[in-house]
């Protein structure tokens, strides 16, 4: 579903997302950012905290030697949370509004 989607979520949902980021060590994740993500399905998490943005951009389908259980587990945890939010499409662009 290409495009940009957004909606508001409750404090409880936000707290669950923050807890998942901490549980899976998002801010300390080490990964090889030299792997180029092009037009293939990929996972993207971008979090702004205290004015600093931390971004994870990881191809969804990689050879077994590149598989990262920690990244897959984090994505699964966040996926469960985001499925509970009634997203609405705000643009056909896939770039976040602050980049456009």
WOKA-V998867 format. One record per run of one state. SS is the DSSP state (h for helix, s for strand, l for the rest). FROM is the first residue (numbers start at 1). LEN is the number of residues. Records with the same first field share a line. If there is no record, write none. Layout:
SS = FROM-LEN / FROM-LEN
//
This chain:
l = 1-3 / 7-4 / 24-2 / 29-13 / 50-2 / 60-4 / 67-2 / 83-5 / 92-9
s = 4-3 / 42-8 / 52-8 / 88-4
h = 11-13 / 26-3 / 64-3 / 69-14
//
